[in-house]
Structures are given as structure tokens and as C-alpha cells.
């Protein structure tokens, strides 16, 4: 799958998350940040013109109406481990398929 670089808005940990997530939970401090961005302020209300600036710059609100949902973030080192494990699994499956043929 595809991943998206992100940064925790609280501890500033550089991490990754699945590409279609709207928010990411930091694996270190458990803060929730917008996915794929440096720290941003988000709103917990529906996006419309009447409350567009209601919580501007307070940083305490998350819009749960976003389609992507929330996912747990992972470090670059964890991503590299995931990729290595997938490559090993694919190599094993290729070897088994050749043995059956």
C-alpha cells in the first residue's frame, strides 16, 4: 500500500500513515494530528461558511466528518521493517510456487 509522510503536532515526531487517512495518532505521544502535513489547526464542526472561523488558531478541535478517518502512525524505521518483511514473504511465496510447478 501507499503511505504518507506526517509529523506529530505535539512532539514533532516524523512518521508515516496510510495514504487515505485524514488524521494520524502519534505512536510516541498518542497525540492526533492531520495526516500528511506539518501541524495544522482543524475544526470539529461541519465545514460550512457559518462556522468557518469559529475555532481558528486554537488547535483543540478535529473535524471527524472527514472521509479518511484516523489511523495509527508509524516511524520510518517501522515502515522499512514492514517493507523488508513483505519482500521476504514474497520471496518465500515465489519459491513455493516454483516448487509446485
Residue frames as a rotation matrix with the C-alpha (Angstrom) as fourth column:
UNK 1
0.563 0.827 0.000 0.00
0.827 -0.563 0.000 0.00
0.000 0.000 -1.000 0.00
UNK 2
-0.014 -0.491 0.871 0.85
0.436 -0.787 -0.437 3.64
0.900 0.374 0.225 -0.13
UNK 3
0.144 -0.021 -0.989 1.94
0.977 -0.155 0.146 5.77
-0.156 -0.988 -0.002 2.79
UNK 4
0.576 0.135 0.806 2.04
0.323 -0.944 -0.072 9.47
0.751 0.301 -0.587 3.54
UNK 5
-0.548 -0.784 -0.292 4.77
0.644 -0.172 -0.745 11.30
0.534 -0.596 0.599 5.49
UNK 6
0.606 0.740 0.290 3.36
0.283 -0.541 0.792 13.14
0.743 -0.398 -0.538 8.51
UNK 7
-0.636 -0.762 0.117 4.55
0.152 -0.272 -0.950 14.97
0.756 -0.587 0.289 11.60
UNK 8
-0.015 0.599 -0.801 3.12
0.971 0.200 0.131 14.94
0.238 -0.775 -0.585 15.12
UNK 9
0.270 0.206 0.941 1.80
0.178 -0.971 0.161 18.36
0.946 0.124 -0.299 16.08
UNK 10
0.979 0.109 0.170 2.74
-0.146 -0.196 0.970 17.77
0.139 -0.974 -0.176 19.74
UNK 11
0.583 -0.794 0.170 6.15
0.107 0.282 0.953 16.02
-0.805 -0.538 0.249 19.90
UNK 12
0.454 -0.319 -0.832 7.14
-0.805 -0.546 -0.230 16.73
-0.381 0.774 -0.505 16.24
UNK 13
-0.223 -0.475 0.852 7.97
-0.054 0.878 0.475 13.07
-0.973 0.060 -0.221 15.54
UNK 14
-0.302 0.087 -0.949 8.38
-0.950 -0.107 0.292 12.41
-0.076 0.990 0.115 11.84
UNK 15
-0.459 0.276 0.844 6.19
-0.095 0.930 -0.356 9.44
-0.883 -0.243 -0.401 10.95
UNK 16
-0.895 0.259 -0.364 4.09
-0.354 0.085 0.931 7.89
0.272 0.962 0.015 8.19
UNK 17
-0.356 0.827 0.435 0.50
-0.301 0.339 -0.891 6.76
-0.884 -0.449 0.129 7.88
UNK 18
-0.312 0.326 0.893 -1.74
0.807 0.586 0.068 5.13
-0.501 0.742 -0.446 5.31
UNK 19
-0.911 -0.252 0.326 -2.38
0.406 -0.683 0.607 7.41
0.069 0.685 0.725 2.38
UNK 20
-0.332 0.868 0.369 -6.17
0.296 -0.275 0.914 7.78
0.895 0.413 -0.166 2.71
UNK 21
-0.079 0.262 -0.962 -6.20
0.997 0.033 -0.073 8.75
0.012 -0.964 -0.264 6.42
UNK 22
0.532 0.289 0.796 -7.36
0.289 -0.946 0.150 12.22
0.796 0.150 -0.586 7.45
UNK 23
0.566 -0.328 0.757 -5.73
-0.782 -0.503 0.367 12.08
0.260 -0.800 -0.541 10.89
UNK 24
0.184 -0.620 -0.762 -2.87
0.078 0.782 -0.618 10.15
0.980 0.054 0.192 12.43
UNK 25
0.985 0.071 0.157 -2.20
-0.156 -0.018 0.988 9.07
0.073 -0.997 -0.006 16.03
UNK 26
0.203 -0.977 0.058 1.42
-0.835 -0.204 -0.511 9.56
0.512 0.055 -0.857 17.04
UNK 27
0.541 -0.024 -0.840 2.99
0.172 0.982 0.083 6.22
0.823 -0.189 0.536 18.04
UNK 28
-0.532 -0.830 -0.169 5.17
0.423 -0.087 -0.902 8.03
0.734 -0.551 0.397 20.58
UNK 29
-0.995 0.094 0.046 2.93
-0.093 -0.592 -0.800 10.53
-0.048 -0.800 0.598 22.46
UNK 30
-0.552 0.818 0.159 -0.54
0.806 0.573 -0.150 9.46
-0.214 0.046 -0.976 21.15
UNK 31
-0.378 0.409 -0.831 -1.49
-0.181 -0.913 -0.367 12.98
-0.908 0.012 0.418 20.01
UNK 32
0.214 0.522 0.826 -3.79
0.816 0.370 -0.445 13.23
-0.538 0.769 -0.347 16.98
UNK 33
-0.394 -0.423 -0.816 -2.57
-0.161 -0.842 0.515 15.33
-0.905 0.334 0.264 14.04
UNK 34
0.679 0.549 -0.488 -3.75
-0.555 -0.052 -0.830 15.94
-0.481 0.834 0.270 10.47
UNK 35
0.430 -0.496 0.754 -2.24
0.487 0.831 0.269 13.29
-0.760 0.251 0.599 8.19
UNK 36
0.274 -0.400 0.875 0.37
0.961 0.086 -0.261 14.24
0.029 0.912 0.408 5.65
UNK 37
0.543 -0.029 0.839 1.07
0.199 -0.967 -0.162 17.70
0.816 0.255 -0.519 6.94
UNK 38
-0.792 -0.611 -0.002 3.04
0.258 -0.331 -0.908 19.72
0.554 -0.719 0.419 9.39
UNK 39
-0.622 0.575 -0.531 0.89
0.681 0.062 -0.730 20.76
-0.387 -0.816 -0.430 12.37
UNK 40
-0.725 0.504 0.469 -2.40
0.063 -0.630 0.774 22.39
0.686 0.591 0.425 11.36
UNK 41
-0.774 0.612 0.163 -5.44
-0.351 -0.200 -0.915 23.69
-0.527 -0.765 0.370 13.20
UNK 42
-0.806 0.576 -0.138 -8.61
0.179 0.458 0.871 21.75
0.565 0.677 -0.472 12.34
UNK 43
-0.553 0.716 0.426 -12.24
-0.818 -0.564 -0.115 22.27
0.158 -0.412 0.897 13.25
UNK 44
-0.942 0.214 0.258 -14.56
0.100 0.914 -0.394 19.72
-0.321 -0.345 -0.882 14.93
UNK 45
-0.027 0.973 -0.229 -17.64
-0.173 -0.230 -0.958 21.19
-0.985 0.014 0.174 13.25
UNK 46
0.353 0.218 0.910 -19.01
0.812 0.411 -0.414 20.51
-0.464 0.885 -0.031 9.79
UNK 47
-0.729 -0.680 -0.081 -17.33
0.506 -0.615 0.605 22.59
-0.461 0.400 0.792 7.14
UNK 48
0.267 0.753 0.601 -19.65
0.942 -0.336 0.003 25.41
0.204 0.565 -0.799 6.23
UNK 49
-0.240 -0.403 0.883 -19.41
0.396 -0.871 -0.290 29.18
0.886 0.280 0.369 5.96
UNK 50
0.643 0.595 0.481 -21.23
-0.147 -0.521 0.841 29.88
0.751 -0.612 -0.248 9.25
UNK 51
0.946 -0.304 0.115 -18.55
-0.079 0.129 0.989 28.34
-0.316 -0.944 0.098 11.49
UNK 52
0.743 -0.665 0.082 -15.54
0.323 0.248 -0.913 28.51
0.587 0.705 0.399 9.19
UNK 53
-0.175 -0.868 0.464 -13.51
-0.073 -0.459 -0.886 30.70
0.982 -0.189 0.017 11.56
UNK 54
0.736 0.620 0.270 -15.18
-0.288 -0.075 0.955 29.75
0.612 -0.781 0.123 14.84
UNK 55
0.896 -0.444 0.022 -12.16
0.193 0.433 0.881 27.86
-0.400 -0.785 0.473 16.21
UNK 56
0.758 -0.617 0.210 -9.49
0.113 -0.193 -0.975 29.47
0.642 0.763 -0.076 14.10
UNK 57
-0.019 -0.968 0.252 -5.98
-0.314 -0.233 -0.920 29.03
0.949 -0.097 -0.299 15.56
UNK 58
0.388 0.111 0.915 -6.99
-0.919 -0.026 0.393 27.36
0.067 -0.993 0.093 18.83
UNK 59
-0.408 -0.711 -0.572 -5.69
-0.720 0.636 -0.277 23.88
0.561 0.299 -0.772 17.80
UNK 60
-0.738 0.122 0.664 -8.11
-0.531 0.501 -0.683 21.99
-0.416 -0.857 -0.305 20.08
UNK 61
0.276 0.953 0.124 -10.61
-0.545 0.261 -0.797 20.68
-0.792 0.152 0.591 17.54
UNK 62
-0.876 -0.447 0.182 -10.64
-0.138 0.592 0.794 17.86
-0.463 0.671 -0.580 15.00
UNK 63
-0.110 0.841 -0.530 -13.17
-0.979 -0.184 -0.088 17.53
-0.172 0.509 0.843 12.20
UNK 64
-0.606 -0.090 0.790 -14.46
-0.203 0.978 -0.044 13.96
-0.769 -0.187 -0.612 12.46
UNK 65
0.553 0.830 -0.073 -16.63
-0.219 0.061 -0.974 14.47
-0.804 0.554 0.216 9.38
UNK 66
-0.109 -0.673 -0.731 -13.60
-0.965 -0.105 0.240 13.91
-0.238 0.732 -0.638 7.11
UNK 67
0.725 0.499 -0.475 -13.84
-0.649 0.724 -0.232 10.77
0.228 0.477 0.849 4.99
UNK 68
0.085 -0.826 -0.557 -10.37
-0.472 0.459 -0.753 9.35
0.878 0.327 -0.351 5.66
UNK 69
0.875 0.313 -0.369 -10.72
0.152 0.546 0.824 8.52
0.459 -0.777 0.430 9.33
UNK 70
0.514 -0.682 0.520 -8.00
-0.857 -0.388 0.339 8.13
-0.029 -0.620 -0.784 11.96
UNK 71
0.782 -0.336 -0.525 -5.05
0.125 0.910 -0.396 5.73
0.610 0.245 0.753 11.79
UNK 72
0.789 -0.600 -0.132 -2.05
0.175 0.014 0.984 4.89
-0.588 -0.800 0.116 13.93
UNK 73
0.720 -0.614 -0.324 1.17
-0.667 -0.481 -0.569 6.44
0.193 0.626 -0.755 12.66
UNK 74
0.825 -0.551 0.128 4.43
0.471 0.794 0.384 4.53
-0.313 -0.256 0.915 12.31
UNK 75
0.372 -0.780 -0.502 8.06
-0.327 -0.617 0.716 5.57
-0.869 -0.102 -0.485 12.13
UNK 76
0.427 -0.345 -0.836 10.29
-0.895 -0.027 -0.446 5.38
0.132 0.938 -0.320 9.06
UNK 77
-0.667 -0.720 0.190 12.15
-0.744 0.657 -0.123 2.51
-0.036 -0.224 -0.974 10.74
UNK 78
-0.283 0.660 0.695 8.88
-0.159 0.683 -0.713 0.59
-0.946 -0.313 -0.088 11.17
UNK 79
0.681 0.504 -0.531 7.99
-0.563 -0.102 -0.820 1.26
-0.467 0.858 0.215 7.52
UNK 80
-0.063 -0.797 -0.600 11.36
-0.960 0.212 -0.181 -0.14
0.272 0.565 -0.779 6.44
UNK 81
-0.778 -0.171 0.605 10.77
-0.435 0.841 -0.321 -3.23
-0.454 -0.513 -0.729 8.59
UNK 82
0.244 0.945 0.218 7.28
-0.265 0.281 -0.922 -3.69
-0.933 0.167 0.319 7.07
UNK 83
0.609 -0.029 -0.793 8.71
-0.790 -0.117 -0.602 -3.45
-0.076 0.993 -0.094 3.56
UNK 84
-0.488 -0.864 -0.123 11.53
-0.860 0.501 -0.102 -5.90
0.150 0.056 -0.987 4.36
UNK 85
-0.561 0.360 0.745 9.06
-0.257 0.780 -0.571 -8.43
-0.787 -0.511 -0.345 5.82
UNK 86
0.561 0.808 -0.180 6.82
-0.391 0.067 -0.918 -8.13
-0.729 0.586 0.354 2.75
UNK 87
0.244 -0.564 -0.789 9.78
-0.948 0.034 -0.317 -8.72
0.206 0.825 -0.526 0.43
UNK 88
-0.773 -0.537 0.339 10.79
-0.615 0.764 -0.193 -11.82
-0.155 -0.358 -0.921 2.42
UNK 89
-0.151 0.817 0.556 7.22
-0.173 0.532 -0.829 -13.12
-0.973 -0.221 0.062 2.32
UNK 90
0.678 0.384 -0.627 7.00
-0.637 -0.119 -0.761 -12.53
-0.367 0.916 0.164 -1.44
UNK 91
-0.227 -0.849 -0.477 10.32
-0.943 0.314 -0.112 -14.33
0.245 0.425 -0.872 -1.97
UNK 92
-0.754 0.004 0.657 9.05
-0.348 0.846 -0.404 -17.32
-0.557 -0.533 -0.636 0.06
UNK 93
0.286 0.945 0.156 5.77
-0.219 0.223 -0.950 -17.40
-0.933 0.238 0.270 -1.88
UNK 94
0.466 -0.203 -0.861 7.66
-0.885 -0.120 -0.451 -17.25
-0.012 0.972 -0.235 -5.20
UNK 95
-0.633 -0.774 -0.027 9.86
-0.770 0.633 -0.077 -20.17
0.076 -0.028 -0.997 -4.10
UNK 96
-0.500 0.535 0.681 6.84
-0.145 0.723 -0.675 -22.24
-0.854 -0.436 -0.284 -3.06
UNK 97
0.563 0.737 -0.374 5.04
-0.469 -0.087 -0.879 -21.50
-0.680 0.670 0.297 -6.33
UNK 98
0.093 -0.615 -0.783 8.09
-0.972 0.116 -0.207 -22.61
0.218 0.780 -0.586 -8.34
UNK 99
-0.808 -0.403 0.429 8.32
-0.527 0.820 -0.222 -25.84
-0.263 -0.406 -0.875 -6.31
UNK 100
-0.054 0.895 0.443 4.67
-0.144 0.432 -0.890 -26.66
-0.988 -0.112 0.105 -7.08
UNK 101
0.459 0.282 -0.842 5.04
-0.790 -0.305 -0.532 -26.03
-0.407 0.910 0.082 -10.83
